[in-house]
Amino acid sequence: MEFRDLGAQYSALKDDIDAAIATVLGSGRFIGGPEVSALESELAEYVGVKHCITCGNGTDALQLALLAWGIGSGDAVIVPDFTFFSSGEVVSAVGATPVFVDVLEDTFNIDPSQIAPACALARERGLRPRVVVAVDLFGLPANYPEIRKVCESEGLLLLEDGAQGFGGAIGEKRACSFGDISTTSFFPAKPLGCYGDGGAVFTDSDEWAELIRSYAVHGKGSMKYDNVRVGMNSRLDALQAAILRVKLSAFAEHEVDDVNERAAMYDELLADAPVKLPRVPDGFLSSWAQYTVILPGGIDRDTLQTHLKEQGVPTMVYYPKPMHKQRAFDRGCLALTCLVTERLCGKVLSFPMGPYLKSVDFVRLADVLFRFWVTYER
Ligand SMILES: *Cc1c(COP(=O)(O)O)cnc(C)c1O
């Protein structure tokens, strides 16, 4: 059993992917060009925003957003304490200070009630609160209606880190359309992944879109050799764009539905298990980057992981360490008390997931888990 079965996806899409790759090889256009432009239009349309700018990876995408907003020294950026390192790393990379806040146990996403207190802490320390980075953790959009209200009352910009959330939705509105700027990653194991690194930035603002296109290409001005600001070199190559166009059509057609079917199978399989299952609030749709449960006090996570591994079931711990405890932030971060995050870091476990997870794998999982719970309950 694979943790995320990219081989099964390739088998299903092989003819189209191979043909797309061959077209790029034959075209001689490897950077930029028609595949990249076409993908950007298709992504913008799928998400429902005006502009999509592709770039090198999801981390660069976040950093480009902060650069376009001119975030830097003296600025505070509010980030959930329970997330992948990038969400906070980019804040420090541009010279600003991350302020880590707790998440909600039910959704693993940022607790909107912590944003105002985080702003107060930042101001107390002489910093200007400028941005909230809200992460769509494990595929579930954060609570944007609530977050947006606080952003308005505190005068904050909203950056949606949709690296794991692409394909999710709240009502009719898709993930990567909730931020003033939103970003995603096409790392192979993300909901929409390519065969290398890739990322994208989404916004409705013409002004920010133009700035991001400039920052992504060495701060270019009217043309490539006119450099008006110090930027980055961050671009998606044509091969990845061509692969992503094939994958996006399968993603939109059936993969999001398929992965939600798999989530429902897990819910059923684990209904009587002594674990807390992931919850999707009414009106929300997850793209299930991960299926993550919370283990009860009595289960030793290492023991369970080892047992499952011996039986051929891979699992992962996302994430073992709160952001504010990462050594990289020892100097130069602020944090509120993050008790939920601390608890989750010790108790979460992610199971194999993906739209190509087979029903035989569920049978196997059910069997292995059942035998483990029986021993545990004794
Ligand atoms: C993967 C990920 C990123 C970074 O994406 P890369 O393409 O690996 O740079 C950022 N934020 C979150 C929440 C992620 O999961």
Ligand as a Chemical Component Dictionary entry (heavy atoms), coordinates in Angstrom:
data_LIG
# 
_chem_comp.id                   LIG 
_chem_comp.type                 NON-POLYMER 
_chem_comp.pdbx_formal_charge   0 
_chem_comp.three_letter_code    LIG 
# 
loop_
_chem_comp_atom.comp_id 
_chem_comp_atom.atom_id 
_chem_comp_atom.alt_atom_id 
_chem_comp_atom.type_symbol 
_chem_comp_atom.charge 
_chem_comp_atom.model_Cartn_x 
_chem_comp_atom.model_Cartn_y 
_chem_comp_atom.model_Cartn_z 
_chem_comp_atom.pdbx_ordinal 
LIG C1 C1 C 0 3.719 21.993 0.800  1  
LIG C2 C2 C 0 3.342 23.222 1.510  2  
LIG C3 C3 C 0 3.934 24.460 1.232  3  
LIG C4 C4 C 0 5.123 24.623 0.342  4  
LIG O1 O1 O 0 5.031 24.116 -0.932 5  
LIG P1 P1 P 0 6.367 23.743 -1.743 6  
LIG O2 O2 O 0 5.870 23.625 -3.150 7  
LIG O3 O3 O 0 6.888 22.471 -1.190 8  
LIG O4 O4 O 0 7.325 24.867 -1.577 9  
LIG C5 C5 C 0 3.462 25.587 1.887  10 
LIG N1 N1 N 0 2.473 25.499 2.776  11 
LIG C6 C6 C 0 1.891 24.332 3.086  12 
LIG C7 C7 C 0 0.777 24.314 4.075  13 
LIG C8 C8 C 0 2.306 23.147 2.473  14 
LIG O5 O5 O 0 1.736 21.986 2.801  15 
# 
loop_
_chem_comp_bond.comp_id 
_chem_comp_bond.atom_id_1 
_chem_comp_bond.atom_id_2 
_chem_comp_bond.value_order 
_chem_comp_bond.pdbx_ordinal 
LIG C1 C2 SING 1  
LIG C2 C3 SING 2  
LIG C2 C8 DOUB 3  
LIG C3 C4 SING 4  
LIG C3 C5 DOUB 5  
LIG C4 O1 SING 6  
LIG O1 P1 SING 7  
LIG P1 O2 DOUB 8  
LIG P1 O3 SING 9  
LIG P1 O4 SING 10 
LIG C5 N1 SING 11 
LIG N1 C6 DOUB 12 
LIG C6 C7 SING 13 
LIG C6 C8 SING 14 
LIG C8 O5 SING 15 
# 
